[in-house]
Structure formats: structure tokens, C-alpha cells
Amino acid sequence: MHQAFRKEERLKSRKAIGKLFSGQSDSFGQYPLRLIYRAAEEARSTSPVQFAVSVPKRKFPKAAHRNRIRRQVREAWRRNKYRLYAHWPEDAPPYDFMLLYVAKEPLPYADIERAVQIAIKRFRKKALRLATNRNRR
């Protein structure tokens, strides 16, 4: 299983990130994270999901703390994304994901990884529901 976090999996488009925060997306919280997701209008890469992480400067004023949390969330995603990709339907549109760190303090990596695993599981259920509704039309 290829577990690298490749360049084409990174969400870098300002336009796509802006749409995630403009109310045109869905989200749910899985403490200490919040997943904001949206079906991409066009495929910008070969990856089914483009992913980004955000850690608020207001809660973590020191860049070293923000960077550490960002690295932990990215690592948890890298190690667990196969749980999503293994069940990805062929006809599903590509998605843009943004994981926001919402906790007020740094948490252990195990807590972050557990939250990523549960968030992926919850998204899979929602995406499956969306796909079956789309196929019924």
C-alpha cells in the first residue's frame, strides 16, 4: 500500500479553499478536528481527494506549535487515507477536504489519529448516502 502524501493530493487552490469557507460546503466535527468537504467542480489531479490542514494562529501563537500540530494531522491522514480510498466508488466526484484543528491545546498524536480515523469513517457513510441518492435520480 502506497502511503506517501503526494503533491497531487495537496489542496493548494485559493479558489477551492475559498469555496470551502464560503458556505458552499458541508462539515462535521470530530474532536479535536473539524472536517470541511466539498465535491470539486473539476478534477485538478489524479487523486480522488485533495487535502489541506489548518491550525489557528489565535489559539497557537507560536509557529513551532502550529507546525507540529499540522505535521501530526498530515501524518494521521497519510497513514489512514487508505480507509477512504479502498471504498471510493469509481463514479464518485473528486473532493476537497480541509481539516481544521479546533482544540485549545496540543493533544497527543494518538488522539489526533483516532479523530482522523473516525472522520474518514463518518465521511464514507455520508458519501455513500450521497452516491446512492445520486444513482436513484
Secondary structure as UniProt FT lines:
FT   HELIX           7..9
FT   HELIX           14..21
FT   TURN            22..23
FT   STRAND          26..30
FT   TURN            31..32
FT   STRAND          33..39
FT   STRAND          49..54
FT   TURN            57..59
FT   HELIX           63..80
FT   HELIX           82..85
FT   TURN            86..87
FT   TURN            90..91
FT   STRAND          95..101
FT   HELIX           109..136
//
